[in-house]
Amino acid sequence: MTNYEIMFIVKASMEESEIKKTAEELQKLINGKKSKVIEFTEMGRKKLAYPINKELSGFYYVMKVETDHETIKEFDRKVSINENVLRHLIIKIESE
């Protein structure tokens, strides 16, 4: 198992219930057979540095997860085609 940190930005122009639903769905993609979310942080609404798809702000979320490479690949694929997610970043955390 490898530790990763995942940050994603959800469109702020949607209703609040849809924003939370999108974040929960992405969290469920990781929570599975061998994977688990260690920490899930909602950072709130923030102004974007530049417009993305005509959006000026977004809701930022950070997850620290413990999972395998295949699950991360599947997460990356699904979040890339999710129209509610403006951007995402996956960082592998090296063990000390």
N, C-alpha and C positions, 0 to 999 in steps of 0.2 A: 504494500500500500504506500502511496505517495501523497504528500500534503500539497494542496494547491490553494491559491487565493484567487477568487473570481469576483470581478467588479462588473456590474452592468447598470445601464441607464435606461429607464422606462419612460416612455412619452408622458409628459405632464398634462397634455391636452385631453386626456381621457378622464372618465369619472374615477373617483377615488377607489370605489369598489373594484373596478377593472384593473387599476394599477396594482392593488394588493393581490388580486387573483393572478395576475401575470407573474408577480414575484413568488407567490406560493407554488405556481406550476413549475417555475424554474428550480425552486428548491426541491420539489418532488422528483425532478429528473435525476438529482444526485442521490437523494435518500433511496436506497434500494438494497439489493441483495448483499453486496459487500461494502457498499459506500455509506458514508455518513457525513452530515453537515456538523462541523464542530462549533462554528459560530456563525450567526446570521445577523447582520447589522443593517438597519435602515438609516441611511444618512440624511434622508429628507430631500426636499425640493431645492435645487441649485440652478443658478443661471449657467448656461453653457458658454464656453469660451467663444464659440462661433455657431451659427445656425446649422442644424442637422435636419434635413428634410423639412425645412421651414419651422422647426421647433426651436424655441429660444430658451427653454428650461426643461429639466428632466428630474425624475426621482432616482437617486443613487442608492445602490445596494451593494454590500460587500459580504461574501461568504468565504469562510475558511472550511475546506473540506478535506476528507481523507478518502481517497478512491484510487482506482486503477486507470491506466491509460485509455482503455477502451471506453469507459464511462465518460471520460473527459472529451474524447473525440465525438461521442454521440451528443453530449451536451453542447459542444461547439457547433455541431451541424444543426441541431434544432434551434438554438438561439440565433443562429445566422439567418434562418428563414422566418423567424418570428417578427412580424411587422410592428409589434408594440415595443420592441427593444431597439433603441437607437444605436448603442455601442456596447461592446463587452470586451473584457480583457481577462485572460487566464494566465496566472503566473505560478510556476512550479517553485515551491519553497524547498530549498536545499536543507538537508539535515546537517546539524552541527557535529 
